[in-house]
Amino acid sequence: MAVQLANPLVTVNNDPVAVTPNSVMYTEGLGEQTMRAASLVGGQVVPIYSQNIEQNFGSVSFDMPATPANIAKARQWKANADQNVISITGATPEGTLARAFQRAAILNNYEVALGSETNITIEFKSLQAV
């Protein structure tokens, strides 16, 4: 039986973050590739593969409750520019996940909704995951 990782530990700058369940997402930062055709004699086609390195950035996003302490954390992470370090770790009986994201920055103007069940969605961009 497969067991899905549902409760990862997220830390930002070595500080554990209480995240909303099922909200953690990341990309490895492996970028996107393109393939185009080149023609040969006789109507043959060969694929030309290329890596778009402009998009080789990792990303991490998660939701956290909109508490005064979390709002202060988000402000500090934004002020840190690209000097944040994020780690995501977790384990299941089948294996362990461990990803680190260096030079992470919040690029968007995150939104804070105030209410009894509201969250702040945090989105970081970083170097490729290691």
N, CA and C atoms as a LAMMPS dump frame, in Angstrom:
ITEM: TIMESTEP
0
ITEM: NUMBER OF ATOMS
390
ITEM: BOX BOUNDS ff ff ff
-5.0000000000000000e+02 5.0000000000000000e+02
-5.0000000000000000e+02 5.0000000000000000e+02
-5.0000000000000000e+02 5.0000000000000000e+02
ITEM: ATOMS id mol type element x y z
1 1 1 N 0.837 -1.177 0
2 1 2 C 0 0 0
3 1 3 C 0.884 1.242 0
4 2 1 N 0.596 2.172 -0.859
5 2 2 C 1.332 3.428 -0.925
6 2 3 C 0.778 4.417 0.102
7 3 1 N 1.677 5.181 0.701
8 3 2 C 1.29 6.196 1.679
9 3 3 C 1.753 7.545 1.166
10 4 1 N 0.818 8.447 0.993
11 4 2 C 1.13 9.765 0.465
12 4 3 C 1.608 10.687 1.575
13 5 1 N 2.618 11.493 1.27
14 5 2 C 3.146 12.45 2.239
15 5 3 C 2.167 13.608 2.386
16 6 1 N 1.584 13.744 3.56
17 6 2 C 0.541 14.752 3.764
18 6 3 C 0.877 15.759 4.853
19 7 1 N 1.955 15.536 5.585
20 7 2 C 2.252 16.419 6.707
21 7 3 C 3.725 16.829 6.73
22 8 1 N 4.196 17.526 5.694
23 8 2 C 5.606 17.9 5.677
24 8 3 C 5.92 18.977 6.711
25 9 1 N 7.161 18.974 7.156
26 9 2 C 7.667 20.042 8.009
27 9 3 C 8.274 21.103 7.102
28 10 1 N 7.813 22.337 7.247
29 10 2 C 8.342 23.458 6.48
30 10 3 C 9.079 24.375 7.448
31 11 1 N 10.315 24.707 7.114
32 11 2 C 11.042 25.7 7.896
33 11 3 C 11.486 26.813 6.97
34 12 1 N 11.458 28.025 7.483
35 12 2 C 11.99 29.187 6.775
36 12 3 C 13.022 29.81 7.697
37 13 1 N 14.257 29.878 7.228
38 13 2 C 15.37 30.417 8.008
39 13 3 C 15.5 29.686 9.351
40 14 1 N 15.399 28.355 9.292
41 14 2 C 15.508 27.452 10.451
42 14 3 C 14.395 27.611 11.467
43 15 1 N 13.309 28.278 11.113
44 15 2 C 12.167 28.474 11.996
45 15 3 C 10.997 27.647 11.466
46 16 1 N 10.509 26.654 12.23
47 16 2 C 9.363 25.865 11.757
48 16 3 C 8.135 26.745 11.549
49 17 1 N 7.4 26.472 10.466
50 17 2 C 6.213 27.253 10.124
51 17 3 C 4.992 26.355 10.264
52 18 1 N 3.99 26.837 10.988
53 18 2 C 2.723 26.106 11.104
54 18 3 C 1.913 26.401 9.847
55 19 1 N 1.819 25.417 8.967
56 19 2 C 1.145 25.599 7.686
57 19 3 C -0.25 24.977 7.729
58 20 1 N -1.113 25.477 6.869
59 20 2 C -2.446 24.906 6.728
60 20 3 C -2.302 23.537 6.059
61 21 1 N -2.942 22.492 6.596
62 21 2 C -2.804 21.159 6.001
63 21 3 C -3.139 21.139 4.503
64 22 1 N -2.407 20.329 3.777
65 22 2 C -2.604 20.108 2.344
66 22 3 C -2.369 21.348 1.482
67 23 1 N -1.583 22.303 1.966
68 23 2 C -1.361 23.524 1.183
69 23 3 C 0.066 23.654 0.662
70 24 1 N 0.968 22.765 1.06
71 24 2 C 2.375 22.898 0.675
72 24 3 C 2.576 22.373 -0.739
73 25 1 N 3.201 23.206 -1.583
74 25 2 C 3.544 22.818 -2.957
75 25 3 C 4.931 23.347 -3.283
76 26 1 N 5.624 22.661 -4.176
77 26 2 C 6.914 23.168 -4.624
78 26 3 C 7.187 22.699 -6.043
79 27 1 N 8.11 23.392 -6.694
80 27 2 C 8.651 22.926 -7.962
81 27 3 C 10.152 22.769 -7.79
82 28 1 N 10.71 21.803 -8.465
83 28 2 C 12.135 21.507 -8.343
84 28 3 C 13.021 22.594 -8.951
85 29 1 N 12.496 23.308 -9.934
86 29 2 C 13.318 24.303 -10.61
87 29 3 C 14.113 23.731 -11.76
88 30 1 N 13.613 22.652 -12.333
89 30 2 C 14.305 22.022 -13.45
90 30 3 C 13.997 22.691 -14.777
91 31 1 N 13.113 23.683 -14.76
92 31 2 C 12.814 24.452 -15.951
93 31 3 C 11.926 23.73 -16.939
94 32 1 N 11.786 24.351 -18.083
95 32 2 C 10.977 23.792 -19.16
96 32 3 C 11.849 23.539 -20.371
97 33 1 N 11.425 22.581 -21.142
98 33 2 C 12.153 22.222 -22.347
99 33 3 C 11.25 22.453 -23.554
100 34 1 N 11.881 22.635 -24.685
101 34 2 C 11.13 22.755 -25.932
102 34 3 C 11.7 21.753 -26.931
103 35 1 N 10.857 21.407 -27.88
104 35 2 C 11.3 20.541 -28.954
105 35 3 C 10.739 21.108 -30.248
106 36 1 N 11.597 21.212 -31.239
107 36 2 C 11.153 21.669 -32.543
108 36 3 C 11.713 20.734 -33.597
109 37 1 N 11.233 20.897 -34.785
110 37 2 C 11.626 19.986 -35.86
111 37 3 C 12.68 20.623 -36.752
112 38 1 N 13.568 19.782 -37.232
113 38 2 C 14.519 20.155 -38.278
114 38 3 C 14.34 19.127 -39.397
115 39 1 N 14.377 19.612 -40.624
116 39 2 C 14.121 18.696 -41.738
117 39 3 C 15.429 18.2 -42.335
118 40 1 N 15.362 16.951 -42.78
119 40 2 C 16.473 16.32 -43.472
120 40 3 C 16.046 16.069 -44.916
121 41 1 N 16.962 15.602 -45.697
122 41 2 C 16.668 15.266 -47.079
123 41 3 C 15.604 14.178 -47.133
124 42 1 N 14.704 14.267 -48.083
125 42 2 C 13.689 13.252 -48.277
126 42 3 C 12.494 13.383 -47.348
127 43 1 N 12.322 14.522 -46.728
128 43 2 C 11.154 14.736 -45.88
129 43 3 C 11.275 14.163 -44.48
130 44 1 N 12.442 13.719 -44.114
131 44 2 C 12.623 13.22 -42.754
132 44 3 C 12.72 14.389 -41.776
133 45 1 N 12.258 14.141 -40.56
134 45 2 C 12.293 15.164 -39.514
135 45 3 C 13.08 14.626 -38.331
136 46 1 N 13.932 15.471 -37.77
137 46 2 C 14.633 15.112 -36.541
138 46 3 C 14.244 16.124 -35.468
139 47 1 N 14.049 15.655 -34.247
140 47 2 C 13.701 16.593 -33.18
141 47 3 C 14.935 17.325 -32.654
142 48 1 N 14.757 18.597 -32.379
143 48 2 C 15.796 19.414 -31.748
144 48 3 C 15.283 19.791 -30.367
145 49 1 N 15.974 19.333 -29.357
146 49 2 C 15.57 19.507 -27.963
147 49 3 C 16.403 20.631 -27.358
148 50 1 N 15.772 21.498 -26.557
149 50 2 C 16.541 22.545 -25.881
150 50 3 C 15.971 22.806 -24.494
151 51 1 N 16.835 23.27 -23.639
152 51 2 C 16.493 23.608 -22.249
153 51 3 C 16.382 25.123 -22.141
154 52 1 N 15.261 25.617 -21.611
155 52 2 C 15.089 27.049 -21.386
156 52 3 C 15.587 27.365 -19.985
157 53 1 N 16.844 27.773 -19.866
158 53 2 C 17.436 27.989 -18.547
159 53 3 C 16.921 29.251 -17.861
160 54 1 N 16.199 30.105 -18.581
161 54 2 C 15.62 31.288 -17.949
162 54 3 C 14.577 30.916 -16.901
163 55 1 N 14.074 29.7 -16.954
164 55 2 C 13.017 29.271 -16.044
165 55 3 C 13.507 28.263 -15.012
166 56 1 N 14.799 28.124 -14.826
167 56 2 C 15.338 27.15 -13.881
168 56 3 C 15.34 27.696 -12.452
169 57 1 N 14.171 28.031 -11.964
170 57 2 C 14.013 28.492 -10.596
171 57 3 C 13.038 27.577 -9.875
172 58 1 N 13.342 27.288 -8.631
173 58 2 C 12.423 26.523 -7.805
174 58 3 C 11.366 27.444 -7.229
175 59 1 N 10.334 26.843 -6.681
176 59 2 C 9.307 27.627 -5.998
177 59 3 C 8.738 26.819 -4.848
178 60 1 N 8.298 27.524 -3.833
179 60 2 C 7.651 26.925 -2.674
180 60 3 C 6.45 27.783 -2.351
181 61 1 N 5.312 27.148 -2.125
182 61 2 C 4.142 27.898 -1.679
183 61 3 C 3.421 27.108 -0.598
184 62 1 N 2.799 27.848 0.282
185 62 2 C 2.009 27.248 1.359
186 62 3 C 1.077 28.306 1.915
187 63 1 N 0.05 27.842 2.604
188 63 2 C -0.87 28.722 3.314
189 63 3 C -0.571 28.62 4.797
190 64 1 N -0.739 29.735 5.483
191 64 2 C -0.621 29.739 6.938
192 64 3 C -1.718 30.624 7.51
193 65 1 N -2.202 30.313 8.709
194 65 2 C -3.273 31.103 9.296
195 65 3 C -2.879 32.577 9.434
196 66 1 N -3.842 33.46 9.261
197 66 2 C -3.586 34.906 9.306
198 66 3 C -3.594 35.397 10.754
199 67 1 N -2.535 35.045 11.481
200 67 2 C -2.377 35.511 12.859
201 67 3 C -1.409 36.694 12.869
202 68 1 N -1.426 37.522 13.922
203 68 2 C -0.449 38.61 13.984
204 68 3 C 1.004 38.124 13.876
205 69 1 N 1.325 36.988 14.504
206 69 2 C 2.69 36.465 14.426
207 69 3 C 3.052 36.052 13.002
208 70 1 N 2.12 35.413 12.282
209 70 2 C 2.395 34.994 10.909
210 70 3 C 2.481 36.181 9.961
211 71 1 N 1.689 37.215 10.215
212 71 2 C 1.789 38.432 9.39
213 71 3 C 3.167 39.055 9.575
214 72 1 N 3.657 39.07 10.796
215 72 2 C 4.999 39.603 11.061
216 72 3 C 6.069 38.761 10.366
217 73 1 N 5.905 37.425 10.384
218 73 2 C 6.858 36.554 9.692
219 73 3 C 6.877 36.859 8.196
220 74 1 N 5.709 36.983 7.604
221 74 2 C 5.639 37.254 6.159
222 74 3 C 6.312 38.578 5.821
223 75 1 N 6.099 39.58 6.645
224 75 2 C 6.755 40.891 6.417
225 75 3 C 8.272 40.755 6.473
226 76 1 N 8.77 39.971 7.439
227 76 2 C 10.208 39.789 7.568
228 76 3 C 10.773 39.02 6.379
229 77 1 N 10.083 37.957 5.952
230 77 2 C 10.554 37.198 4.796
231 77 3 C 10.603 38.069 3.548
232 78 1 N 9.607 38.92 3.378
233 78 2 C 9.59 39.829 2.223
234 78 3 C 10.753 40.811 2.317
235 79 1 N 11.014 41.337 3.518
236 79 2 C 12.116 42.287 3.712
237 79 3 C 13.478 41.635 3.505
238 80 1 N 13.581 40.322 3.724
239 80 2 C 14.85 39.609 3.545
240 80 3 C 15.269 39.509 2.083
241 81 1 N 14.41 39.922 1.172
242 81 2 C 14.67 39.811 -0.27
243 81 3 C 14.998 38.354 -0.607
244 82 1 N 16.149 38.099 -1.234
245 82 2 C 16.462 36.719 -1.645
246 82 3 C 17.417 36.02 -0.676
247 83 1 N 17.328 36.349 0.58
248 83 2 C 18.213 35.745 1.578
249 83 3 C 17.514 34.719 2.47
250 84 1 N 16.33 34.264 2.082
251 84 2 C 15.612 33.252 2.84
252 84 3 C 16.057 31.857 2.413
253 85 1 N 16.041 30.931 3.368
254 85 2 C 16.356 29.53 3.114
255 85 3 C 15.167 28.709 3.594
256 86 1 N 14.649 27.867 2.712
257 86 2 C 13.461 27.076 3.028
258 86 3 C 13.817 25.6 2.942
259 87 1 N 13.277 24.825 3.869
260 87 2 C 13.408 23.37 3.757
261 87 3 C 12.038 22.74 3.928
262 88 1 N 11.842 21.667 3.188
263 88 2 C 10.631 20.859 3.282
264 88 3 C 11.101 19.434 3.546
265 89 1 N 10.621 18.845 4.629
266 89 2 C 10.998 17.475 4.952
267 89 3 C 9.76 16.694 5.38
268 90 1 N 9.836 15.407 5.194
269 90 2 C 8.748 14.531 5.61
270 90 3 C 9.122 13.099 5.328
271 91 1 N 8.373 12.198 5.933
272 91 2 C 8.675 10.782 5.754
273 91 3 C 7.397 9.968 5.727
274 92 1 N 7.441 8.893 4.979
275 92 2 C 6.405 7.869 4.971
276 92 3 C 7.136 6.534 5.151
277 93 1 N 6.422 5.459 5.35
278 93 2 C 7.106 4.165 5.449
279 93 3 C 7.914 3.817 4.191
280 94 1 N 7.588 4.456 3.075
281 94 2 C 8.261 4.139 1.806
282 94 3 C 9.486 4.991 1.525
283 95 1 N 9.674 6.069 2.277
284 95 2 C 10.832 6.904 2.003
285 95 3 C 10.716 8.281 2.619
286 96 1 N 11.756 9.068 2.391
287 96 2 C 11.873 10.395 2.984
288 96 3 C 11.982 11.443 1.893
289 97 1 N 11.361 12.578 2.14
290 97 2 C 11.486 13.74 1.268
291 97 3 C 12.311 14.782 1.996
292 98 1 N 13.301 15.329 1.331
293 98 2 C 14.093 16.427 1.887
294 98 3 C 14.487 17.341 0.736
295 99 1 N 13.975 18.551 0.76
296 99 2 C 14.318 19.54 -0.259
297 99 3 C 14.713 20.835 0.431
298 100 1 N 15.753 21.485 -0.105
299 100 2 C 16.195 22.781 0.399
300 100 3 C 16.166 23.781 -0.748
301 101 1 N 15.774 24.991 -0.44
302 101 2 C 15.647 26.066 -1.427
303 101 3 C 16.444 27.265 -0.913
304 102 1 N 17.518 27.593 -1.607
305 102 2 C 18.397 28.692 -1.221
306 102 3 C 17.996 29.978 -1.954
307 103 1 N 18.355 31.103 -1.375
308 103 2 C 18.137 32.429 -1.974
309 103 3 C 16.68 32.609 -2.381
310 104 1 N 15.779 32.272 -1.473
311 104 2 C 14.345 32.348 -1.739
312 104 3 C 13.817 33.749 -1.432
313 105 1 N 12.921 34.211 -2.282
314 105 2 C 12.337 35.545 -2.13
315 105 3 C 10.837 35.486 -2.405
316 106 1 N 10.098 36.301 -1.679
317 106 2 C 8.678 36.5 -1.979
318 106 3 C 8.622 37.621 -3.007
319 107 1 N 8.211 37.304 -4.215
320 107 2 C 8.191 38.294 -5.291
321 107 3 C 6.848 38.996 -5.422
322 108 1 N 5.778 38.305 -5.058
323 108 2 C 4.453 38.904 -5.23
324 108 3 C 4.085 39.75 -4.011
325 109 1 N 3.038 40.509 -4.146
326 109 2 C 2.498 41.307 -3.053
327 109 3 C 1.43 40.454 -2.373
328 110 1 N 1.854 39.639 -1.398
329 110 2 C 0.939 38.675 -0.788
330 110 3 C -0.26 39.388 -0.161
331 111 1 N -1.356 38.663 -0.075
332 111 2 C -2.616 39.215 0.423
333 111 3 C -2.923 38.642 1.796
334 112 1 N -3.335 39.518 2.711
335 112 2 C -3.726 39.102 4.051
336 112 3 C -5.231 39.291 4.186
337 113 1 N -5.942 38.188 4.355
338 113 2 C -7.388 38.243 4.579
339 113 3 C -7.619 38.044 6.07
340 114 1 N -8.448 38.873 6.646
341 114 2 C -8.721 38.786 8.076
342 114 3 C -10.083 38.161 8.303
343 115 1 N -10.136 37.175 9.159
344 115 2 C -11.383 36.484 9.459
345 115 3 C -11.105 35.268 10.307
346 116 1 N -12.151 34.547 10.65
347 116 2 C -11.996 33.427 11.574
348 116 3 C -11.337 32.203 10.95
349 117 1 N -11.413 32.036 9.645
350 117 2 C -10.803 30.871 8.997
351 117 3 C -10.004 31.266 7.764
352 118 1 N -9.285 32.366 7.849
353 118 2 C -8.556 32.862 6.685
354 118 3 C -7.087 32.464 6.736
355 119 1 N -6.45 32.494 5.591
356 119 2 C -5.04 32.142 5.444
357 119 3 C -4.302 33.218 4.675
358 120 1 N -2.989 33.186 4.812
359 120 2 C -2.089 33.968 3.977
360 120 3 C -1.405 32.963 3.056
361 121 1 N -1.482 33.174 1.765
362 121 2 C -0.776 32.317 0.818
363 121 3 C 0.592 32.93 0.56
364 122 1 N 1.632 32.172 0.858
365 122 2 C 3.008 32.628 0.684
366 122 3 C 3.594 31.891 -0.515
367 123 1 N 4.234 32.655 -1.391
368 123 2 C 4.858 32.067 -2.591
369 123 3 C 6.299 32.579 -2.691
370 124 1 N 7.236 31.667 -2.625
371 124 2 C 8.645 31.993 -2.769
372 124 3 C 9.147 31.505 -4.13
373 125 1 N 10.119 32.23 -4.698
374 125 2 C 10.909 31.763 -5.833
375 125 3 C 12.335 31.629 -5.325
376 126 1 N 13.069 30.641 -5.843
377 126 2 C 14.405 30.371 -5.308
378 126 3 C 15.288 29.746 -6.38
379 127 1 N 16.519 29.439 -5.965
380 127 2 C 17.376 28.614 -6.805
381 127 3 C 16.766 27.214 -6.886
382 128 1 N 17.291 26.391 -7.755
383 128 2 C 16.79 25.022 -7.888
384 128 3 C 16.85 24.303 -6.548
385 129 1 N 15.9 23.405 -6.336
386 129 2 C 15.869 22.608 -5.117
387 129 3 C 17.064 21.674 -5.066
388 130 1 N 17.584 21.483 -3.873
389 130 2 C 18.672 20.52 -3.658
390 130 3 C 18.263 19.551 -2.579
